[in-house]
């Protein structure tokens, strides 16, 4: 195999792996959302916000601990959870 052929093979393989990881993440998000929706509806009789705004693709950058905490607090409020101070 020539170096150019090897490079083409590797880049194609990496693109395939990246697409597979994104598909797995989409499935995990969908399953998590559906489970949270079912639990909140059965336990509290509440409906969750729409799926699309919660799992936007442009929100995939790394977060700091403070940003992650604020996001979790916001989702907790949206889903009707209790607030506790740590």
C-alpha positions, 0 to 999 in steps of 0.5 A: 500500500502506498503512503497516499493510499494509506492516508486515504484509508485512515482518513476514511476510517476516522470519518466513519468512526466520527459519524458512528460516535455522533449517531451513538450520542444522538441515540443516547440523548433520545433515550435519556430524553424519552426516559426523563419524559416518561418519569416526569409524566408518571411521577409529577404529571408534567411535560418536558420541553421540546427535544430539539432545543435541549440537544442542539449540535452547536452546544458540543464545546467543552464546559467549565465546572461552573457552566456545567453546574448552571446547565444542570440547575436550568434543566432541573428547573425545567423538569420541575426538580427540587432546588437544594444548596450545596 
